[in-house]
Amino acid sequence: MTVVAPVPWFPCQSLIRLWRPHFRPTVPFREKQSGIDVIHPKFLSVPGVCKRLDGLFLALGSFRVMRSLKRSGRMDVIDAHFGYPDGYAATLLGRWFRTPVAITLRGTEPRHSRTPALKSRLARALGDATRVFAVSESLRSLAVQMGLAPTKVRVIGNGVDTLRFYPLPRAQARAALGLPDQVPVLVSVGGLTERKGFHRVIELLPALAREFPGLVFLIVGGASAEGDWRTTLEQQVKALGLEHVVRFLGVLAPDELKVPLSAADVFVLATRNEGWANVFLEAMACGLPVVTTDVGGNREVVCRPELGVVVPFGDPPALQQAIEDALKRTWDRGLLRAYACDNEWSKRVAELTGEFAALVQVEPPGTRDVELEGSSGG
């Protein structure tokens, strides 16, 4: 396997880093991650402008790398993640190089399907793909609603690495973080963005701290491609006088995440949108119940009452009550771990490799002229 991970670029973008240091960080053209070649070609992308062209520019920016892989016999299937712009670009490349294309829908597609300038490109990508996967049934339903044949799309959820995520003794995990043994602990993990909803949990903490003396809320994460809300969250914490409650742990390596997950009592994520949140399985693999919002595929992951609680999005009283109930309840940690093990990565990999092997036998897409569709919007 070779990973081609294009990076957006436009002239003078380094100037933006003068006031936004994390904007489009510089990455090497080629690197190795876990022994796998990762190549980062650049593609033209102006922030906030002409997003309907990102798919085309992504394909053009990747052309030379993909041509080299094709000529060296290292490209049998193109596996793209997210319908747009990656999936759209992959179908263009698949047509140009007569290579089958698989697209996995991961959660951005509902938003793009509501954007007139991008909806047609998303629909075209799905229609031109050889095979489509969705990490949740909700995303599969969206693809079918957009005209994709039901037989062309299959749900294969994300998996969890249970060799990396497993419960540590709670006393050991809490000692590593300097936490008392008996205090109630909440934890959230994710990019510090509006969508993930850390602020929606923080606003409930004054009432929760009165109900649960000594309460601690651990926040794990940092800046992401969607932005960096750390300063905003820190200001919210200060305004509410919660400096003794909230602890920002920053970005942790995957092998370190089991420490805060093992130290906590409940995992909470008041997210606005998700495809299939892998972090839920990671929390469950460490024996944690999950409290989250009823968006995207969340209810498909937290699918039984013994795994956690799913509440309507935008309902703070329901979220607060769910957190209170979760902190008071005695959970079967072994059952939570067993559920995560049933969703282990090796099972997902076996399904996907079988699908990819079948794709190699498929007649590659025929060549045809590439058209740039015109549409309104930006």
C-alpha positions as CSV (number, residue, x, y, z in Angstrom):
1,M,0.0,0.0,0.0
2,T,1.1,3.5,-0.8
3,V,-0.7,6.5,0.8
4,V,-1.1,9.6,-1.4
5,A,-2.2,12.5,1.0
6,P,-2.3,15.7,-1.0
7,V,-1.9,19.0,0.9
8,P,-3.6,22.2,0.0
9,W,-1.5,25.1,-1.1
10,F,-1.7,28.6,-2.6
11,P,0.9,31.4,-3.1
12,C,1.9,33.3,0.0
13,Q,-0.1,31.1,2.4
14,S,2.9,31.2,4.8
15,L,1.9,34.8,5.5
16,I,-1.4,33.6,7.1
17,R,0.7,31.6,9.6
18,L,1.9,34.9,11.1
19,W,-1.4,35.2,12.9
20,R,-2.6,31.6,12.6
21,P,0.5,29.4,13.4
22,H,-1.3,26.1,12.8
23,F,-2.7,27.0,9.4
24,R,-1.7,24.3,6.9
25,P,1.4,23.1,8.6
26,T,4.4,22.2,6.3
27,V,4.8,18.5,5.7
28,P,7.6,16.7,3.8
29,F,6.9,15.5,0.2
30,R,7.6,11.9,1.1
31,E,7.8,10.2,4.5
32,K,7.3,6.8,6.1
33,Q,4.6,6.1,8.7
34,S,4.5,2.6,10.3
35,G,6.6,1.4,7.4
36,I,4.2,2.7,4.8
37,D,5.2,5.2,2.1
38,V,3.2,8.4,2.4
39,I,3.5,11.0,-0.4
40,H,2.2,14.6,-0.1
41,P,1.8,16.3,-3.5
42,K,0.5,19.9,-3.4
43,F,-2.7,21.1,-5.0
44,L,-4.0,24.6,-5.4
45,S,-6.7,25.5,-2.9
46,V,-7.5,29.0,-1.8
47,P,-9.1,29.2,1.7
48,G,-12.8,29.7,1.5
49,V,-12.9,30.4,-2.3
50,C,-14.0,28.2,-5.2
51,K,-14.3,25.0,-3.2
52,R,-16.1,23.5,-6.2
53,L,-12.7,23.4,-7.9
54,D,-10.8,21.6,-5.1
55,G,-11.6,18.1,-6.4
56,L,-10.3,18.9,-9.9
57,F,-7.2,20.7,-8.5
58,L,-6.6,17.8,-6.1
59,A,-6.6,15.3,-9.0
60,L,-4.3,17.5,-11.1
61,G,-1.9,18.0,-8.3
62,S,-1.7,14.2,-7.7
63,F,-1.4,13.3,-11.4
64,R,2.4,13.0,-11.6
65,V,2.6,10.9,-8.4
66,M,-0.2,8.6,-9.5
67,R,1.2,8.2,-13.0
68,S,4.5,7.1,-11.5
69,L,2.7,4.6,-9.3
70,K,0.7,3.3,-12.3
71,R,3.8,2.9,-14.4
72,S,5.7,1.0,-11.7
73,G,2.8,-1.4,-11.3
74,R,2.0,-0.2,-7.8
75,M,-1.6,0.9,-8.4
76,D,-4.3,-1.7,-8.7
77,V,-7.1,0.1,-6.8
78,I,-7.5,3.7,-5.7
79,D,-9.1,3.9,-2.2
80,A,-10.4,7.3,-1.4
81,H,-11.8,8.6,1.9
82,F,-14.5,11.2,2.0
83,G,-16.7,11.8,-1.0
84,Y,-15.5,15.3,-1.8
85,P,-13.0,16.5,-2.7
86,D,-11.0,13.3,-2.3
87,G,-13.5,10.9,-3.8
88,Y,-14.2,13.2,-6.7
89,A,-10.5,13.5,-7.5
90,A,-10.1,9.8,-7.2
91,T,-12.7,9.1,-9.8
92,L,-11.0,11.5,-12.2
93,L,-7.7,9.7,-11.6
94,G,-9.4,6.3,-12.0
95,R,-10.7,7.3,-15.3
96,W,-7.4,8.8,-16.5
97,F,-5.4,5.7,-15.5
98,R,-8.2,3.1,-16.1
99,T,-8.1,2.0,-12.4
100,P,-11.0,0.9,-10.2
101,V,-11.9,3.3,-7.5
102,A,-13.4,2.8,-4.0
103,I,-14.8,5.7,-2.0
104,T,-15.5,5.6,1.7
105,L,-18.0,8.0,3.2
106,R,-16.9,9.2,6.6
107,G,-19.1,12.1,7.7
108,T,-18.6,15.3,5.7
109,E,-21.0,14.1,3.1
110,P,-24.3,15.4,4.7
111,R,-22.9,18.9,4.8
112,H,-21.7,18.7,1.2
113,S,-25.0,17.3,0.1
114,R,-26.7,20.5,1.4
115,T,-24.2,22.8,-0.4
116,P,-25.5,23.4,-4.0
117,A,-22.0,24.0,-5.4
118,L,-20.7,20.7,-4.1
119,K,-23.7,18.4,-4.2
120,S,-23.5,17.7,-7.9
121,R,-19.8,16.9,-7.6
122,L,-20.4,14.5,-4.7
123,A,-23.2,12.8,-6.6
124,R,-20.9,12.4,-9.6
125,A,-18.1,11.0,-7.5
126,L,-20.5,8.4,-6.1
127,G,-21.9,7.5,-9.5
128,D,-18.4,7.2,-11.1
129,A,-16.9,5.1,-8.3
130,T,-16.6,1.4,-8.8
131,R,-17.6,0.7,-5.2
132,V,-18.7,2.8,-2.3
133,F,-18.4,2.1,1.4
134,A,-20.0,3.9,4.3
135,V,-18.9,3.9,7.9
136,S,-22.5,4.1,9.1
137,E,-26.0,3.2,7.9
138,S,-26.9,6.9,8.0
139,L,-24.3,7.7,5.4
140,R,-25.3,4.7,3.3
141,S,-28.9,6.0,3.3
142,L,-27.7,9.5,2.2
143,A,-25.8,7.9,-0.8
144,V,-29.0,6.0,-1.8
145,Q,-31.1,9.2,-1.4
146,M,-28.6,10.9,-3.8
147,G,-29.3,8.3,-6.5
148,L,-26.7,5.6,-5.8
149,A,-27.9,2.0,-6.3
150,P,-28.3,0.3,-2.9
151,T,-26.3,-2.7,-4.1
152,K,-23.3,-0.4,-4.9
153,V,-22.8,0.8,-1.3
154,R,-21.9,-1.3,1.7
155,V,-21.6,-0.4,5.4
156,I,-18.3,-1.3,6.9
157,G,-17.8,0.6,10.2
158,N,-14.5,1.7,11.7
159,G,-12.6,-0.6,14.0
160,V,-10.5,-0.3,17.1
161,D,-7.0,-1.5,17.8
162,T,-7.6,-3.4,21.0
163,L,-3.9,-4.1,21.4
164,R,-3.3,-0.3,21.7
165,F,-6.5,0.5,23.6
166,Y,-7.2,-1.5,26.8
167,P,-8.0,-0.6,30.4
168,L,-5.2,0.2,32.8
169,P,-5.7,-0.1,36.5
170,R,-7.6,3.0,37.4
171,A,-5.4,3.9,40.4
172,Q,-2.3,3.7,38.1
173,A,-3.9,5.8,35.4
174,R,-5.0,8.5,37.9
175,A,-1.7,8.6,39.6
176,A,0.0,9.2,36.2
177,L,-2.3,12.3,35.7
178,G,-2.1,13.4,39.3
179,L,-5.8,12.8,40.0
180,P,-7.3,11.7,43.3
181,D,-8.7,8.2,43.5
182,Q,-12.2,9.1,44.5
183,V,-13.2,12.1,42.4
184,P,-15.6,11.7,39.4
185,V,-13.8,12.2,36.1
186,L,-15.2,13.0,32.6
187,V,-13.1,12.9,29.5
188,S,-13.5,14.1,25.9
189,V,-11.1,13.5,23.0
190,G,-11.0,15.2,19.7
191,G,-9.9,18.2,17.7
192,L,-10.5,21.5,19.6
193,T,-13.2,22.8,17.2
194,E,-16.8,24.0,17.5
195,R,-18.1,20.9,15.9
196,K,-16.8,18.6,18.6
197,G,-18.7,20.5,21.3
198,F,-16.3,20.8,24.2
199,H,-17.9,24.1,25.0
200,R,-21.3,22.5,25.2
201,V,-20.0,20.3,28.0
202,I,-18.1,23.1,29.8
203,E,-21.3,25.2,30.1
204,L,-22.9,22.4,32.1
205,L,-19.9,22.0,34.5
206,P,-21.0,24.5,37.2
207,A,-24.2,22.6,37.8
208,L,-22.4,19.2,37.5
209,A,-19.6,20.3,39.9
210,R,-22.3,21.2,42.5
211,E,-23.8,17.7,42.2
212,F,-20.5,15.9,42.1
213,P,-17.9,17.6,44.3
214,G,-14.3,17.3,43.1
215,L,-15.4,16.7,39.5
216,V,-12.7,16.8,36.9
217,F,-13.1,17.2,33.1
218,L,-10.2,16.1,31.0
219,I,-9.9,17.5,27.4
220,V,-7.5,15.7,25.1
221,G,-6.8,17.2,21.7
222,G,-5.5,20.2,19.8
223,A,-5.7,22.1,16.6
224,S,-7.1,20.4,13.5
225,A,-7.9,21.2,9.9
226,E,-11.2,22.6,11.1
227,G,-9.5,25.2,13.3
228,D,-8.3,25.7,16.9
229,W,-10.7,26.6,19.6
230,R,-8.3,26.2,22.5
231,T,-8.1,29.9,23.4
232,T,-11.9,30.2,23.1
233,L,-12.4,27.2,25.4
234,E,-9.8,28.5,27.9
235,Q,-11.6,31.8,28.0
236,Q,-14.9,30.0,28.6
237,V,-13.4,28.0,31.5
238,K,-12.0,31.2,33.1
239,A,-15.3,33.1,32.7
240,L,-17.1,30.3,34.5
241,G,-14.4,30.0,37.2
242,L,-13.7,26.4,36.3
243,E,-9.9,26.4,36.3
244,H,-10.0,23.8,39.1
245,V,-12.3,21.5,37.1
246,V,-11.1,21.5,33.5
247,R,-7.7,20.2,32.5
248,F,-6.4,20.5,29.0
249,L,-4.0,17.6,28.3
250,G,-3.1,18.7,24.7
251,V,-2.5,16.2,21.9
252,L,-1.5,12.7,23.0
253,A,0.0,9.9,21.0
254,P,-2.4,7.0,20.3
255,D,-0.4,4.8,22.7
256,E,-0.9,7.4,25.5
257,L,-4.6,7.8,25.1
258,K,-5.5,4.8,27.2
259,V,-4.2,6.7,30.3
260,P,-6.9,9.4,30.5
261,L,-9.5,6.9,29.1
262,S,-8.6,4.5,31.9
263,A,-8.6,7.3,34.5
264,A,-12.1,8.5,33.7
265,D,-15.6,7.4,34.7
266,V,-17.5,8.5,31.6
267,F,-16.6,9.6,28.1
268,V,-18.6,12.5,26.7
269,L,-18.7,14.1,23.3
270,A,-21.4,16.7,22.5
271,T,-20.6,16.7,18.8
272,R,-22.5,18.5,16.1
273,N,-21.8,15.9,13.3
274,E,-20.0,12.6,13.0
275,G,-19.8,9.7,10.6
276,W,-18.6,6.9,12.8
277,A,-16.7,8.2,15.8
278,N,-13.8,5.8,16.3
279,V,-13.0,7.4,19.7
280,F,-16.2,5.9,21.1
281,L,-14.8,2.4,20.4
282,E,-11.5,3.4,21.9
283,A,-13.2,4.6,25.0
284,M,-15.2,1.4,25.3
285,A,-12.1,-0.7,24.7
286,C,-10.8,1.0,27.9
287,G,-14.0,0.2,29.7
288,L,-15.7,3.6,29.5
289,P,-19.4,4.2,28.8
290,V,-20.2,7.0,26.3
291,V,-22.6,9.9,26.5
292,T,-23.0,11.7,23.1
293,T,-25.5,13.4,20.8
294,D,-27.8,11.9,18.3
295,V,-26.1,12.9,15.1
296,G,-24.6,11.0,12.2
297,G,-23.7,7.4,13.1
298,N,-23.4,8.0,16.8
299,R,-26.5,5.9,17.7
300,E,-25.1,3.1,15.5
301,V,-22.0,2.9,17.6
302,V,-23.7,3.5,21.0
303,C,-26.4,1.2,20.0
304,R,-27.5,-0.4,23.3
305,P,-28.3,1.1,26.8
306,E,-25.5,-0.8,28.4
307,L,-22.9,1.0,26.2
308,G,-24.0,4.6,27.0
309,V,-26.6,7.3,26.4
310,V,-27.4,9.2,23.2
311,V,-29.3,12.5,23.6
312,P,-30.8,14.9,21.1
313,F,-28.4,17.5,19.8
314,G,-29.0,21.0,21.1
315,D,-30.7,19.9,24.3
316,P,-28.5,20.9,27.3
317,P,-30.8,19.7,30.0
318,A,-30.9,16.2,28.4
319,L,-27.1,16.2,28.1
320,Q,-26.7,17.2,31.7
321,Q,-29.1,14.6,32.9
322,A,-27.4,11.9,30.8
323,I,-24.0,12.8,32.3
324,E,-25.4,12.8,35.8
325,D,-27.1,9.4,35.3
326,A,-23.9,8.0,33.8
327,L,-21.8,9.1,36.7
328,K,-24.2,7.6,39.2
329,R,-24.6,4.3,37.4
330,T,-22.5,1.1,37.8
331,W,-21.4,0.0,34.4
332,D,-20.3,-3.4,33.2
333,R,-16.7,-2.6,32.1
334,G,-16.2,-6.1,30.8
335,L,-19.2,-5.9,28.6
336,L,-18.0,-2.5,27.2
337,R,-14.6,-4.0,26.4
338,A,-16.2,-7.1,24.8
339,Y,-18.3,-4.8,22.5
340,A,-15.1,-3.0,21.4
341,C,-13.4,-6.3,20.7
342,D,-16.3,-7.3,18.5
343,N,-15.4,-4.2,16.4
344,E,-11.7,-4.9,16.3
345,W,-9.7,-3.6,13.3
346,S,-8.7,-7.0,12.1
347,K,-12.3,-7.9,11.3
348,R,-12.8,-4.7,9.3
349,V,-9.5,-5.2,7.4
350,A,-10.6,-8.7,6.4
351,E,-13.8,-7.3,5.0
352,L,-12.0,-4.5,3.1
353,T,-9.2,-6.6,1.6
354,G,-11.9,-9.0,0.3
355,E,-13.7,-6.1,-1.4
356,F,-10.4,-4.7,-2.8
357,A,-9.5,-8.1,-4.2
358,A,-12.8,-8.3,-6.0
359,L,-12.3,-4.8,-7.4
360,V,-9.1,-5.8,-9.1
361,Q,-11.1,-8.2,-11.2
362,V,-13.5,-5.4,-12.3
363,E,-13.3,-3.9,-15.7
364,P,-11.6,-0.6,-15.2
365,P,-13.6,2.6,-16.1
366,G,-13.5,3.6,-19.7
367,T,-11.9,6.8,-20.8
368,R,-14.0,9.8,-21.7
369,D,-13.6,13.5,-21.9
370,V,-13.3,15.3,-18.6
371,E,-15.9,18.1,-18.2
372,L,-15.8,20.9,-15.6
373,E,-19.4,21.4,-14.5
374,G,-20.5,24.9,-13.9
375,S,-22.5,25.7,-10.8
376,S,-23.2,28.6,-8.6
377,G,-21.7,29.2,-5.2
378,G,-18.2,29.3,-3.8
